[in-house]
Amino acid sequence: MKKNFFIVFGGLFFALIIWVIGIYYFDILSSTIFKDRIYGINYFNKYYEFLLGLIIYIIIQLILFFWNRKYAFIWFVKGFLITLIFMMFYEYKYGGDPAYYADEALKNIVNFRFGESGTYNIIIINHFFTFLVGKSYYSLKVLNSFIGFLGILFIYKTYEYILNKLNLKINRYFIYILFFFPSILFWSSILGKDPLNLFFIGIFVYAFVHFIDSPKLKYLMLIVLSIWLVSYIRSWWSLIMMISIFLYFLKINNLKNFMFFSILTPIVIYLMILFLQKNGIDSIQALFIKMNYTMKNLSYGGSSVGVAKINNFFDYILWFVPNLFTALFRPMPWDIRNAFTALAAVENLVLLVLVYKYIIKNWKQIYSIKYIKFLILLIFSWALFYVIISPTNLGMAARFKLQVLPIMLIIIGVSYEIYRQKNSNLS
């Protein structure tokens, strides 16, 4: 109790110390992000905005402290050390989209309509967030980070559920591995699409894994809501979710699977047609033209494996098979260009070793577990889309992978506990 009290409130005291003695450094580190905000919101005081963000962080910290001390410590690292402190160094060097999102969201928006684009929808959503946390770049960033925190928490609860169902011991350190895995910790703490996208993915994974065992209305509603709401952030994620469910029930070996398969087939086809029409794709040839345009467009400004031309499904398969590895495990050490790709390369090397040792070497047993089967199919469904764009820009590949990286870690975590139990029984 005393230790947790010291950690949380010691952190708050540390925050106040930084506020008092770090004003000069804050002025320098915040210069880029506020310079990038050129759309008419510069009259807000940056010190006021940071203080408001700090207040929102403290409110969330106090709620978590009285709910779960372990979550409170994780939020201290994520919400304060990363979101409010470390992120300033990143923003000072790169600035970018977060400043634009905040600038637009802080305006007085009178006429709005969801659905125009994911970027526009994020602006509208954050505009409504200002009524909850005030008009501050930092308070919006803290709230987005907390939404990312909740998304990861849903995924962690899925991990606990799977291990309980398999009668395996829950690794007490796994929660820290999941939350503090560098790419997850960083990209879920920004102001933008990533935390919200991860939140809906977390709800979807949690609900569907429970639905597999208990097809209750509450889980079905969560699945439908997550599929619907994520379409406003990244529309293709609705298709990814639907395709993963479709593939899971593809093996029609009982009446329940047959019913779901019969219902899902026309829905998936209909959604795919809507998605293609929304993106101006009215033929197979137009689809490949869109693929080639996207690949070429994203290949600029980042380390790339080269862009191939895809003219038909055979070309797509030839591209997909070798580049599935690229989408999941690159950049690797030989791809390092800067500090971010270096960190991603170390992560990917660790992931590759763990996947080989605990999953590939025991593939049949792992895939036979119904929960793991679904998670693997979800990653495969993601790869059907992201294998087009991730390999063409390895600098952005790590950010794209945030969407499935926690799921990969769950599979590794469960596989490790199976491996450990098997070795324990042998000895």
N, C-alpha and C positions, 0 to 999 in steps of 0.2 A: 504493500500500500504506500509506504513512505517513498519507495523507489520510484513508483509510477508518478506520485505527486511531484517528486523532484524533477523527473524527466519532463513532464508536461509544463509545469509552472516555471521550471528553470528555463525551458524553451521560450516561454512568453516573456520572461525577464530579459533573456538574451535578445529577443525581438525589440524590446524597448531600448536596450543599450544601443543596438544598431541604429534605431531611429534617432537617438540623441547625438551620437558621435559620428554617424556615417552620412550626414546630410551632404557633405561635399562630394563624396564618392557616388552617392545616389544621383546627384545632379548630373554627373558625367555619364554614369551607366544608363540613365533613363533618356539621355539626349537623343539617341537614334530613334527610339520608339515614338517619342513625342514629335520629333522632326518629321517622321513619316506620316503623322496624323495631320494632314494638310487640308482636310475637308471641312474646316469651320468649327472644330471643337477645341481649339487651342486655348480658349479663354478659361478652361478649368485649371485649377492649381494642381500641379503634379504631386505636391506634398500632401494635399488634401486627398487626392485619389489614392495614394499609397496608404495613407492612414485608414481610409475607408476599407481598402482591401485587407489590411491588417485586422480591423475590427471584425469583418466577416469571417476571416480565418479563426479568430479567437472564439467567436460564437459557435462555429462548427466544432472547434476543439473542445469546448466545454461540454457540448452535447455528447460527443464521442467519449469524453472522459468518464461521464456518468453512465454511459451505455456499455462500453467495452474498452478496458485500458489498453489492450493490445492494438485495437483499431486506432485509439488515440495516439499511440506512439507512431504508428505507420502514417497517420495524417500529419503529425508534426514534421516528419521527414518529407513527405510529399507536398503538403500544403504550405509549410513555411520555408524549409531549407531549399526545396527545389522550385516551387511555384513563385514564391516571393523574393527569394535571394538569388539562387543559382541562375534562374531564368533571365535575370537582368544582364548577366554577362553575355548570354546568347543573343538577347535582344539588342544589346549594344553593338554587337558585331554584325548581326544579320537583319534586324528589324523585321520587315516583311508583312505577311498576311494578317497576323494578330492585330497590328496597328490599324489596318484597313477595316477589319471586322468591328473593332471597337469604335472607330471613328464614325462609321455608318450607323452602328447600333445606338450610339449616344445622341443621334439626331432626333428631332421630333418627327416621327413618321405618321402621317395621317392616313394615307391610302396605301394599303398593302394587300398582297394576295399570295398565299403560300403556293408553292409548286413551280415557280418560274425557273429556279435553279437551286442546287444545293447551297451555293455561296449566298444567294439572296435569302434563302430560308434561314441560314445560320445568323445572318444579320437581324432578321425579324425576331428570331427566338431570343437572341441576346438583347434586343431592344426591350422585349417583355421582361427579361431578367433584371433590367435596370430598375423596374418598379419594385423588385424584391431586394436588391443589393445596392441600389443607388447608381448614379452616373459616374462610374469610375472604371478605368481600364483594369486596374488591379483587382477590384472587387469582382468584375466579370471574369477575370482570369482565375481567381480563387474558386468561384462557383463552377466554372467549367472543369477545373481540376478535381473538385469534389464529385462532380458527375462522373468523371473518369474513374475516381476512387470507387464509386458505387458499382460501376460496370465490372471492375476487377473483382469486387466483393461478391457479386453474383456468380462469377466464374469460379471463385474460390469455394463458395458454398456448393457448387456443382461437384467440385473435387471431393469435398467431404461426403456428399451424398453417395457418390460412386464407390468410395472406399468402404463406407458403412454397408452398402448393399453387397459388396464383395467380401465382407467380414475381414477387411484388412485394416491394419493400424494406420491412423492418420499421423503423418509426419509433422511434428510441431514446427519445424523450420520451413516447411514448404510455403506457408503464407508469406514469409519474408522474401523467399526466392521469387515468388510470383509478383509481389508488389514492387520489389526493389530491383528486379531485372532491368538493367539500365534503359533499354529502348522503351519498355513498358512505362517505367517511371517517368521518363522524359516526355514522350509523345502524348501521354495521357494527362499531362499537366499544362498544356498550352490552351490558349483561347482559339478555338477553331472547330473544325469538323470532327477531329479524331476522338476527343472525349465523349461527345454525344453518340457518335457511331459505335464506340466501344460499349457504351451504356446499353444500347438496344441489342447489341450482339450478346452481351452478358445476360440480359433478360431472356432472350431467345434460347440460348444454350441451357440456362437454368430450367426454363419452363419445359422445353422439349425433353430433356433427360428425365424429368419427373413424369412427363406425359407418357413416356415409354412404359413405365410401370403402372401409372395411374391416370388413365385418360379422363381426367375431371375437367369440368367446364372452366374452372379458374385458370388452369394451365393452358387450355385451348385459347382462352381470351388473351392471355399474356403473349402467346405465340402470334396470334393475329395482330395484336396491337404493335408488337415489335416489328413485324413484317411491314405493317402499314406506315408506322412512324419513321422507320429507318429510310423509307423511300424519299422522305423530304430532305435527308442528309446526303445519302448516296443511293440513288435509285436502283442501281444494279445490285445492291445488297439485298433487296427484296427478292430478286431472282436467285441470288446465291442461297438464301434461306429456303426458298421454295424448292430449288433443285436438290438441296441436301435432303429435305424431307421426302421428295419424290424418289430419290435413289435409295433411301433407307427402306421404303416400303416396296421397292421394285421387285423383291423376291416375294411372290404371292404364294405363301405357304399356309395361310389360314384366312378365315373370313374377315377378320379385322384388317389385315393388310390389303386384302382385295378391295374392301370398301374405301379405305384411304387412298389407294392407288386409283380407283375409279373416280373419286372426287377430285383428287389433285391433278390428274392428267389434263383435263380441260382448263383448269385454273392456271396451271403453269404455262400452257400454250397461249392462253389469252393474255397473261401478264407479259410474256415474251413479245407478243405482237404489239402490245401497247408500248412497251419499252422501246422497241425498234422504231415504231412510228413516231414516238416522241423525239427520237434522235435523228429523224429524217431518213430512216432506212426502210425502203420499200421493196427490196429485192436482195437475193443472196450476194450479187455482185456489189451492191451498195454497202453491204455489211463488210465485205473485205476491203473496200475502199476506205471505210471508216476506220477499220483496224489499222491499215497502213498509215493513215493520216495521224492517228493517235500515237502510234509507235514513233513516227518521225518527229512529231511535235515534242514528245517527252524526252527524246534522245538528246535534245540541246541542253547545255548547261550542267550536265552531269556525266560521270564516268559511265560508259556504255559498252555492252558486249557486241554492238553492231546491230543494224536494223536490216532484217530480211523482208522481202516482199512476199506477202501472202495473197495468192490469187484464188485458192480453192481449199477445200477441206483437207486434201492431202498435204498441201503446204502447211496448213495449220497444225496438223499432227506432227509433221517433221520439225516444226518450230516448238511445239508443246513438249514433246518427249525430253529433249536435252535441257530445255529451259525451265522445266519444272524444278530441277535442282537449283537453278539460278534464282528463281523466285523465292524458294524456301531457305536457301543457305548461302547466298551471296549478298554483299561482298565478302570475299575470303581474303586472307592475308596478302595475296598477290594483287588484290584490287585496291589496296589502300591508297587514298589520295589526300586525305585530311584527317583531323582528329575524330570526326564523326564516323567516317568509313572505317577507321582503325578500331574504334569501339565496337562497331557492328561486326567487323571481321572476327574479333575475339569472341563475341557472343555466338556467331554462326559456327565457329570452330567447335566451341563447347557443345552447342546444340547437335551438330553432326555426330560428334563422338557419342553423346548420350542416346541419340536416336538409333545409331548402329548397335550400341551395346545392349540397350534395354527393349528396343522395339523390333528392329529388323531381324536380329538373331532369334527372336521369339515371336515372329510375325503371326503364325497361325493362332496361337493362344490369345494374343493381344486382340486380333481382329475379331475373334469369336465372341468377345465381350460386347454385348449389344450397345452399351453406352459409348465405348471406345469406337466401335464401328461407325456410329453416327458422327462422332467428332472427326474421324478421319474423312468421312464423306463430306463434311462441312468444309474441311480444308481443301479437299479435292475440288469442290464446287467453287470455292474462292479462286483456286488456281486456274480454273477454266477462263476466268476473266483477267486475273492479274498476271498471268504468264505472258500476256500481250504487252503489258506496260512496265512491269517490274524490271525485266532484264535490260530494257533500253535505257534505264537511268538508275544505276546502282546506288547513287546518292539518295534517291527517294525510295529505294526498295525497302530499306529498313523501316521507314515510316509507313509504307503500305502494309508491311508484315505485322504491324501492331494489331491489325484486325484479327489475326489468327495466332499470333505468338503466344498469348495466354492459353489458348486451346492446345497448342503444341506442348506447352509445359505441363498441362494437366495430363495429357497422354503419357508423357515421360514420367511424371510423378506417380501415376497409377502403375505404370509398367515397372518402375523401380521397386515399388512395394510388393508386386507380384514376384519379381526376381529375388528380393530379399527373403520373402516367405518361403520360396522354393528352396533356396540355399539353407535356410534355417531348418527346414524339415529334413533335408539331406544329412545335415550334421547331427 
